[in-house]
Amino acid sequence: MGPVPKDVTELLNLFALDQTGELSFRGPQPRTKLQRLFGGQVLGQTLIAAARTVAEDRIPHSLNAYFLRPGATDTALDFDVEVMRDGRTFSNRRVIARQRDRVIFEMTASFQHPEPGLDHSASAPVDVAPPEASPELAEVLGRRFGEGVALISEWDALEVRLASRPEPTRHGGSMRAWVRTKQPMPDSPLLNTAVLAYLSDMTLLSVTTIPHEVEFLSPSLQAASIDHAMWFHRPVHVDRWLLYDMISPSASNARGFAMGRLFQDGAAVASCAQEGLIRVVAEQ
């Protein structure tokens, strides 16, 4: 097992899956300070496993996933792919991820051969600070929780900056962040999409706690992703700045729901939605 990704090369090593059967693959697990697998890693690796069984001219356009059990941080992941359909334009796959024969994650993914059609996009938010004037997320977390916060070093391959102050709004919780890889990426649509899925899980669930007097990284909160859906609208280059616009319309029954829009060069490149456990517990 390699280290937590410190740069793009190590990040892409996570997606270099070994083929263990006609429709089965194994993915590496890096050494990590986290108590369980980072959900974005599982999203990206599972998407790669599905794509390895699809014609190269078809690109991911959506995924729907469930986190069924916490993943161990000391065991490789095994992915079993089921071919659901290969049509003239679309291909669909179902993937089960296991550790030690225990199912921890399930994803369905859809791929499409690109074709021309109607085209429009929402406008990117304009009331945000530019990347160069936005504080780094690691700096903000370090000031608030101390330099020992594990998340600070887990995303060293990425540059993340807060584009606006997290705050309650009429939409619920709201947060905007700039994000990109720190080094150039290969010119591979699939790898760029996999890294986009990886980074989409970084801050999304934390937005569900913004309207409440509880810290997301506090011992008084038990937090975990339950499901994650994503739609890929346009080609993306994750080594260029992306604006991640996140809101949380609802929290109830110890679950928080959040939605995110990712913009690049003013156009929407992806959308995502996630629900997760946000259970308030007594501090030990």
N, C-alpha and C positions, 0 to 999 in steps of 0.2 A: 504494500500500500504506500502511495506517495503522500507528500505533504498537502495541506490545504493549499489550493491554488494561490500562488503569489503573483503570477503573471499569466498572460494569455496562453503561453505554451502549456503550463501546468493545468490551466482551466480546460483546454481542449483535450488534454490527456484523459480527463474524466469521460469524454465522449468517444474514446477509442475502445469500443467494445470488442471483446473476443467472441467469435462465433463458436458456439458449442454444439450446434445441431442445425438442421435445415432451417428451422424457425425459432431458434433459441440463441441467446447471447448472455454474456457475463460482463458486468461493468465494475470498474474499480471503485473502491471506497477510500478516500483520503483520510489521513490522520486529522482529527478535529478535536477542538475543545468543547464542542457542543455535546449535549447529552443524548441527542438523537439525530438522525439524518436530516440534513437541510432539504426541505421539500423541493426547492428549485433544482437541486441536483437530480433528484429522482424524476422530476418532470422532463428535464433535458435529456437524461439518459434514456428514458422510456420512449421519448419521441424519436431519438436516433435509432433505437431498436426497431420501432415500427417502420421507419423510413428505409432501413436496410432490406426490407422485403418488398419494397415498392419500386416501380420503374423510375429511373433517375429523372425523367422529364416531368414527374409529378411532385409538387411541393406541398408542404403542410398548409392547410387553411384553417383547421380547427382541432381542438382537443377538449376532452372532458375527462376529468380524473377524480378518483377518490383515494384519500389517504386512509387506509383501513387499520393499520397498526403502526406504532412508532418503529422506525427502522433503527437497527443496531449500527453503531459507528465502527465496528471492528470486523465486519463481514461483507464480502462482495455481494452484489445483487445479481440475481438470475432473472432473465426476462424471457417469457414464452409468448410468442406472437401467434395470433389466430387470424387467418385471412378471412375477412367477412365478405368482401366484394371487390371485384375489379371490373369497373364499367368502362365505357368508352372515354369518359372524362375524369371520373372520380374513382378513388380507391379507398377502402375503409379497413382499418385494422383494430383489433382488440389485443391489449397487452396486459399480462399479469406479471408483477414483479414479486419475487420471493427472496427471503433470506432463511437459510436452514429449513427449507421446505415449508415455511410459513408465509402465506400471502400477506404482503404489507401494503400493496398498492395496485390499483387497476386503472387503465386508461383506454378510451376509445379515441382514435385519431382518424382524420379524414384528409386526403390528399387530392389535389386537382392539377390537371394539365392546364397551364395558363392559357387564357383566351381573352379576346377583346370583348368589351361590353360597356354598359352604362358606368359612369365614373363620377363620384362626388365625395367630398370629405368635409367633416366639421373643421372649423378653424381652431388652431391651437390657442390656448389661453395666452393673453398678452400682458396680464397684470402680474408678471413674475420677474424676479431679478435674473439677469443673464448669468450663465455659468461662472464667469470669472468674478462676479460679485456675490456669489452664493457660498455659504460656509460648507465645508466638508462634513458629511454625516459623522464620520469617525471623530472629528473634533467636537461636534455637538454632543455625541454620546459620551465621549470621554469627560467633558466638563460636567455632564449631568450625573453619570453613574460611576466615573472613575476609569482609569486606563485599563483595568483588568476585565472590562466587559468583553466576553468572548467574541461577540459579533463584530467587533472592530477589526480583528485580524482575519475573520473568515472570508471577507470579500476583498482581499488585497488586490485581486486581479481587476477590480472595478473601481472606477472613480464615481462617487455618489455625492451630490451636493444638494442641499435643501434650497429649493427655488422660492419657497414662501413659508411663512411661519405656520406650523400645524395648529389648527384652531377649529372650534365648533362653528358651523354655519347652518343656514337653512337646509342644506343637504345632509346634515349630520356632521360627522368628522370629515376634515379635508386636509390634504397634504399634497404638495407638489415637489418633485425632485428631478434634478438633472442626473443622468447616468450614462456612462460609456465604459468600454474597456480601456485600460491604461496603455495598451500597446495595440498596434494594427492587427486586424483579423485577416484570415485567408478570404479570398473572394469566393466563398462557398455559401449559396443561399441557405442550405440546410444547416450548416454550422452556425451561421448568424441567427437563424430562427431558434435553434436549440439554446444558444446563449440568451436570447431574448426571453424564452420561457424560464430559464434559470434565474435571471434577474427580476422577473415579474413577481416572484414570491418573496422578495427581500423585505419590503416594507408594507405590503398591502394589508395584512391582518392588523398591524399596529394602528392603522387609521380607525379601527372600530372602537378603540379606547379613548380617542381624543375628547369626546364630549363628556367623559367621566373622570372622577377624581381617583384614578388608579393608574399606575405606571405600567406600561406594557412589559418592561423588563423587571418588574417588581416581584419578590417572592410571594406577594399576596395575590398573584394572578397566575392561573394555570392556562396556558395558551397553546393551541395546536391547530394546524390546518386540518379541515375535514374534507373539503373538495376544492377543485380549481378548474375553471373553464377558460379557454382562450381562443381568440379568433385572430388570424393573421391576414391583414387586409392588403398590404403592399410590401414590396421588397424592403429590407432593412439592412443597415450597416451599423452594427453595434459598437464599432470603434469611433463613431461620430455621435455627438450629443443627442440624446433622446430626452424628451420632457415627459415625465410620468405624472399624470394628473389623477389623483385618487380621492374617492369619497366613500363614506360609509352611511348609506341611507337608513340602516336599521341594526339594532342589537336587542336581542330578547332571548329568554330561555337559555341563558349562558352561552349563546352563540352570537357572533358578530358577522355581519355581511358587508363586503366592500367591493367596489368596482373601480377599475382603472382603465385609463386611456393613454396610449403611448403615441407621441407625435415625433416626427422627424422632418426637418425642413418645412414645417408648417402643416404637414398632412398627417392624418391618422394612419399609423402603420399596424397597430394591433389594439385589441380591447380584451379585457379579462375581468373575471368575477371570481370571488372566493368567499366561502363561509368557513369559519373556524370556531373552535372552542375558546371562550374567554370566561373562564369560571373563577370567580372571586373566592379565595380560600383564606383561612386564618393564617397569619404569619407565624412561623415556628419560633 
